[in-house]
Each structure stands twice: as C-alpha cells, then as structure tokens.
Amino acid sequence: MADERHVAFICSKGDLDMAYPALVMGWAALGNGIDVTIFFTFWGMDMITKSRQKRLELAPVANTSMKMKMMGLPTGNLGIPNLLGIIPGMTAFTTWFMKKKMAAVGAPPVGEYLQMLVDGGAKLYACKMSVDMMDLKKEDFVDGVLDIVTASDFLDMTEGAQIIFI
Amino acid sequence: MATRIIAGKTVQVNEEGFLTDPSEWNKEIAAEIAKDEGLAELTENHWKVIDFCREASKGLGGKSPTLRQITTGTGVQTKELFSLFPKGPAKKVARIAGLGKPEGCV
C-alpha cells in the first residue's frame, strides 16, 4: 500500500551525474505518496555542502559512457579520448554540457531540486563518520539537512524501508 | 474499459481509477473523487491547481502536468502543493482533475 511505503537513498557520489538518480526517484516517490529519506555519505555530502553544491562536476576522463555523438557529432560509439579529457577546461566543458542536457529535459539544478524534495517532505541526513573525516559541521550544510547521524541511526530510522545505494 | 458512477454520472475509468475521457469530468465529480482521496473540501487554492491542470492537459494529450509544471504554472509553492494534496499530489491531482497521470519525471 502506498501509505506504508518508504524509500531511503544512500548518496555516496559527488559527481554531477550521480547526484540526479536520488533526486529524480525521490521526487517521483514523493509525488506518489511514498516517504523519502536520504542519507549523504562520503562524496555524496557534496550534494548538501553549501560550498560544493553548485560546483558538482562531471569529468570526461575514464568516462566510458560519454560519447561525442551526444554533442551532435556523427561519431557513433567513439568516446571522448582520455588524452583530450586531460586538457584544462575539459571537465568544465563536460559539466556545462551535462547541465545543458539536464535543463533541456526540465530538470532543475541540484540545489533547487533538493529543495523541492525537502519542501515535499523528504528527510535529509549527513553521515557522522564522513562529517568527522572531512571536518565539516552542520552549518556547512544547506537548509533541509535535519541532522548528522550514524549509520546505525540511519538503519533504525529506515526500518522496513526500501534502501537504494547510489 | 471499466465504468464507474461518480456524483450520479457514469464515467469511464482505467484500472488505476483515472478517468479516461476528460470531457466526462465535471466539478461535482471532482468533489466526489476528492472525498475518496481524503479531501473533505476543495478550497480556492485547490481549484487554482485543478483548473490549471485541466487547461494544461489540453496540450499534453489529456495527461495531467507534472508537479514542477504545476508549481511554475500556478505560482503555488511546492510546500503548499503537498499540503493541499497530501500523500502523493502527482496522482491525486490527476485523479481529481479527471486527467491521466502525468508523464514526465520532474
């Protein structure tokens, strides 16, 4: 039953493309009346860190899925050569490009998207161990992050939920 | 296709309970479905959202707009939209407005 469903996401990645899965699925869940909890750990904390949230990037190096044809070039399965990817500015370029692609499908930037989830009732938590490791404080996080909790706390509060690791 | 009698009118519905012909809808049907969905009364702000969805659906093949289309189109904030139609506004709004569920993820 929809009323009883609860989905919990563990966001562990700080790359721009890896920020979106939890946002898209979390937003869809809220729209369908499913409770949503998100636990940010390791690099995933970039998604909620004020100084990092607007600066998430997508690197072309070692990215086997980013093909040149995405940019409209008739190059089939040819990827961006790793050697080209190391040129200064290439990460900025692929980041800009991905942001443009996301905007084209109507997806807002990460910060705005996350705020929508918070407004829709999603509960956000930061991982205590990661916070200690990276020397962060609650003030470093955007509004909407409810608390810094341990892995054990997270498991307690998501008992019975479907947990998705990203 | 199944039919159902809502507010004294026979309407066609799909297996998920959404009306399949938006032209069969009227305000009494909306109020009746709203009651089924746990909304005792439809206020002015509910109607603002419903009216917008009805209008927007004409360009969406009879489907309800997505939540983000609703907030940007009506000026109703996300928080308010979730309090007007608690527990699953995407489907709830579509059902009450007599439209198909939204196609789109944002």
Interface residues (C-beta under 8 A of the other chain):
Chain A: A2 D3 V24 W27 A28 L30 G31 N32 G33 I34 V105 G106 A107 P108 Q115 M116 D119 G120 G121
Chain B: T66 L67 R68 Q69 Q77 T78 K79 F82 K87 G88 P89 A90 K91 K92 P102 G104 C105 V106
